[in-house]
């Protein structure tokens, strides 16, 4: 069997990449090594005093940042502010959640997040400019 290291999906041997996220699949032995490292990191994160590096306004933003930090090898944790007892009451007051890292990774994580936000702003501006340049359709 082969496995996706990003979303943990299982595939037949003849597949090369994950149908869900496009990640290259790994043989089981390599996947198990990565999985055990992740579990150890998660245990470390659970026991550590983490620092917040970003307050996310949405789940999509939080997961994009989480993926970018993970791609750079920075262990991180996403904490959601949703509370089912209050039907999401605090989400509107505090944002959707926070992204936290180990104190030693804080400055690198903040740089990665700043780069990600700048790339998003640039892409949004390009999209707006191309929309403004499109000829108007007349009916």
SVG drawing of the C-alpha trace seen along z (x, -y; Angstrom):
<svg xmlns="http://www.w3.org/2000/svg" viewBox="-30 -49 44 51">
<polyline fill="none" stroke="black" stroke-width="0.4" points="0.0,0.0 1.0,-3.6 0.0,-6.6 -0.4,-10.3 1.8,-12.1 -0.4,-15.2 -3.9,-13.8 -3.1,-10.2 -5.2,-8.6 -4.4,-5.0 -3.9,-3.9 -3.0,-0.9 0.6,-0.4 0.1,-1.5 -0.9,-5.1 1.7,-7.9 -0.1,-10.9 -3.0,-11.6 -6.3,-12.2 -7.4,-14.6 -4.4,-16.9 -2.0,-16.0 0.8,-15.1 3.3,-12.4 2.4,-9.0 4.9,-7.2 5.5,-3.5 4.2,-2.2 7.6,-2.1 8.5,-5.7 5.0,-6.8 5.2,-5.1 8.5,-6.9 6.9,-10.3 3.7,-9.4 5.6,-8.5 7.7,-11.7 4.4,-13.7 3.0,-11.9 6.1,-12.7 5.9,-16.3 2.2,-16.5 3.0,-15.1 5.7,-17.8 3.3,-20.5 0.7,-19.2 3.1,-19.5 4.8,-22.7 4.1,-26.3 3.2,-27.6 3.1,-31.2 0.4,-32.6 1.8,-33.8 -1.5,-34.6 -5.1,-35.1 -7.0,-33.5 -10.3,-34.9 -11.5,-31.7 -10.9,-28.0 -9.6,-28.3 -7.0,-30.9 -5.9,-28.8 -5.4,-25.7 -3.5,-27.5 -1.1,-28.9 -0.8,-25.5 0.1,-23.9 2.7,-26.6 4.3,-26.3 4.3,-22.5 5.8,-22.6 8.7,-24.6 9.1,-22.0 7.7,-24.2 5.6,-22.2 2.3,-24.1 -1.1,-23.9 -4.4,-25.4 -6.7,-26.2 -10.3,-26.9 -12.4,-29.4 -15.7,-27.8 -17.6,-26.6 -20.7,-24.5 -22.2,-25.4 -22.4,-29.1 -23.1,-28.3 -19.9,-30.0 -20.6,-33.2 -16.9,-33.9 -15.8,-33.3 -17.1,-36.7 -15.4,-38.4 -12.0,-36.8 -11.6,-35.5 -12.0,-31.8 -8.9,-30.6 -5.2,-31.0 -2.0,-29.4 0.6,-28.6 4.2,-27.5 7.1,-26.7 8.8,-29.8 12.0,-29.0 10.1,-29.0 8.2,-32.2 10.3,-34.6 10.6,-32.1 6.9,-31.4 6.0,-35.1 8.2,-35.6 6.5,-32.7 3.0,-34.1 4.0,-37.6 5.2,-36.2 2.0,-34.1 -0.2,-37.2 1.8,-39.3 1.4,-36.7 -2.3,-36.6 -2.6,-40.4 -0.7,-40.5 -2.9,-37.8 -6.0,-39.7 -4.8,-42.9 -3.9,-41.2 -7.4,-39.7 -9.0,-43.1 -6.9,-44.8 -7.7,-42.1 -11.4,-42.5 -11.2,-46.2 -9.6,-45.8 -12.2,-43.4 -14.6,-45.1 -18.1,-45.5 -20.7,-43.2 -23.7,-44.9 -27.1,-43.2"/>
</svg>
